Amino acid sequence: MSIPRSCPPTDVVAADFTEQAGLFKALGDPHRLTILATLARSESDVCVCDFTAGLPLNQPTVSHHLKILRDANLVAARRRGTWVYYTLAADVRRRMGAALGSVLPKKVLV
């Protein structure tokens, strides 16, 4: 006698979510979310030194978090002399929505 399953197996495999996992991992830190929120509200590029004034982190730690966000293509960096300025990546909102939508079907999101 077989036991009925409430959640039948599907063709979903972990390898299908490698890109999404990298994106969510980059988003999985409160300081990185604060950095993204700051960039989203800023009308111009933001320097690392500006983040250190508003976060309880030193400059190397802020730079480390920005590198993780840059590697995930969530922020863009532009060098001006010795300073590096950051903005949100052009497609960050679309990519975040697409990543969430690919993991959670619409019927779950409603």
C-alpha positions in Angstrom: 0.0 0.0 0.0 1.4 3.3 -1.0 1.1 6.5 1.1 -0.3 9.4 -0.9 2.0 12.4 -1.0 0.8 15.9 -0.3 3.7 17.4 -2.3 4.5 15.2 -5.3 8.0 15.2 -6.6 8.6 17.6 -9.5 11.3 18.3 -12.0 12.8 21.1 -9.8 16.4 20.5 -9.0 18.8 22.6 -7.0 21.1 23.2 -9.9 18.4 25.2 -11.5 18.7 27.9 -8.8 22.5 28.5 -8.7 22.2 32.1 -10.0 19.3 32.9 -7.7 21.1 31.4 -4.7 24.1 33.7 -5.4 21.8 36.7 -5.6 19.9 35.8 -2.4 23.2 35.1 -0.6 24.5 38.6 -1.5 21.2 40.0 -0.1 21.4 37.9 3.0 23.2 40.4 5.2 21.6 43.4 7.0 24.5 45.7 6.2 24.4 44.8 2.5 20.6 45.5 2.5 21.3 48.8 4.2 23.9 49.6 1.4 21.4 48.7 -1.3 18.6 50.8 0.4 21.0 53.7 0.7 21.9 53.5 -3.0 18.2 53.2 -4.0 17.4 56.4 -2.1 20.5 58.4 -3.3 20.2 60.8 -6.2 23.9 60.4 -7.0 26.8 58.0 -6.8 27.9 57.1 -3.2 31.5 56.8 -2.1 32.7 54.1 0.4 33.5 56.9 2.8 29.9 58.0 2.8 28.8 54.4 3.9 31.3 54.3 6.7 29.7 57.4 8.3 26.3 55.7 8.4 27.2 52.1 9.2 28.9 50.7 12.3 31.6 49.3 10.0 35.1 50.3 9.1 36.1 51.1 5.5 37.7 47.7 4.7 34.5 45.9 5.9 32.3 48.2 3.8 34.5 47.6 0.8 34.2 43.9 1.4 30.4 44.1 1.4 30.4 46.3 -1.7 32.6 43.7 -3.5 30.0 41.0 -2.7 27.3 43.2 -4.1 29.4 44.0 -7.1 30.2 40.3 -7.8 26.4 39.6 -7.7 25.9 42.4 -10.2 23.7 44.3 -7.8 25.8 47.5 -7.8 28.0 49.2 -10.3 31.3 50.9 -9.5 33.0 53.8 -11.1 36.5 55.1 -10.2 37.1 58.8 -10.0 40.7 59.4 -9.1 41.5 57.5 -6.0 37.8 57.1 -4.9 35.3 54.5 -6.1 31.6 55.5 -6.3 28.7 53.1 -6.3 25.2 53.1 -7.8 22.6 50.4 -8.1 23.0 48.2 -11.2 20.6 49.3 -13.9 18.5 46.1 -13.8 18.7 45.3 -10.1 14.9 45.5 -9.4 14.1 43.4 -12.4 16.7 40.8 -11.5 15.5 40.6 -7.9 11.9 40.2 -9.0 12.8 37.6 -11.6 14.9 35.6 -9.1 12.1 35.6 -6.5 9.5 34.7 -9.2 11.5 31.8 -10.5 11.7 30.3 -7.0 8.2 31.0 -5.8 5.4 30.4 -8.4 2.8 33.1 -8.7 0.2 31.1 -6.8 2.5 31.2 -3.7 3.2 34.9 -4.1 -0.5 35.9 -4.1 
